[in-house]
Amino acid sequence: MTLKNPVMTASGTFGYGLEFADFVPLDGLGGIIVKGTTLKPREGNDYPRMAETAQGMLNCVGLQNKGVDYFCEHIYPQIKDIDTNMIVNVSGSSPEDYAECAARIDALEGIPAIELNISCPNVKDGGMAFGVTCAGAESVVKAVRERYHKTMIVKLSPNVTNIADIARACEAQGADSVSLINTLMGMAIDIEKRKTLLSINTGGLSGPCVKPVALRMVWQVAKAVKIPVVGLGGISSATDAIEFFMAGATAIEIGTANFLDPAITVKVRDGINQWLDAHGCQDIHEIIGCI
């Protein structure tokens, strides 16, 4: 898959792209990764399911969506002609769910890629996320690869002991790329009410506070695999993005920063170009993995 530029949006922070059309030219982005899509509709978790924290936010939205069939029938016709890479984030509770969902998206001509969210709990294995073990990651990637024939990006969980091992396992089962990091598990407490701020107690931490962790993991994974690495986690400026390129990412995703500034994606894109021009670089590949 070829990108116009290396700036994409992170799933769950940019809707289906249409919500941001008043703020940025959607065809000016390298790719848009739409919100998480599952085989069956999901209501998500009870409220409250978002909380601000220092330099970031927690969320436990729970993949609320109307299911892949609704996406194919109602959302796809609205986004298929946007002149950029429209990528669907796929989630599930079993390898079979992932594979069936991916297979239905495979039939959509205007969707060139999927991003597999393997941070989902495996219902057959006591709720442990697929992405925290090599065997779990392999089971999902293998099942999807058998039924999905376009570009497959696998989104890695940071809540692991050795993320490079997980990345290699995904690569071995046919992943075309990996993206990282997904959110870190976190918690916040209201000391007056003596209860947690989120309905299910814990949630995913994102925003600038996770950037050093994300950067380190991208650097580790880029050295461990031969497939392209997409970096994300706390990127809110061109400087942040350039750090990820130097660590080995060939593209980046911007997530939480979209909530603060809905035009941040094009600002980062333009800032990258300005930096490259100022430093005499003809191409982004001159700095990818330079450290």
C-alpha angles and dihedrals in degrees: 000000000000122000126207087220134350098257118105135161125250120242116261095023102072103040110216091324093257091090090064098044091103091056107039136019099254092206089060093070127086092231144338119222107202125216120289115289126199134189093251129030116273128202095202125217128319120269137295092059104147131058134172118234136176108303092346149025141257124223137180098174089146102220096290108191141133096248135259096285091056089048092052094047103038112015102036095060088056097050106030094092097049104120099236138068107293106199126187121219107220124204134175149159098236136023088252091055092051092048095049093047091049092048091057091050090047088069092060108097095201096056109081098179149011131216113217114217102209092172088090120113116259104231092198092054104051096274098297111149116255091228098060096073131046091230093052093048091047092051093057098041092047093049093048094044090059091058106027119070106181132071112318119198115187116210110216129216117232092207093094140099097237116013093184090065091053091048092051090049091054092047091052091055095052108275111159093203142353128224124201150230119021115186125302117236112256146158140209128197133205102219094197095053091034092224138102120270094231126068094234094038098239133056145167117288117217139159135070092325092071097049099097090051092046092048092051092049094048089052091051095047095044088059093046103051138045096214121089119278123217114204127212139152124108098352109158104146142034088255090058091049093049090053089057092049091051089050090057108273116138093197137011139214126216117211129152092026088069088071091057098041119013090198095052094109096063091041090056091045092052092043091055090053092049092051092048091050092047091052097045095249117151095191139021089237089071090074103031108119093354094144 
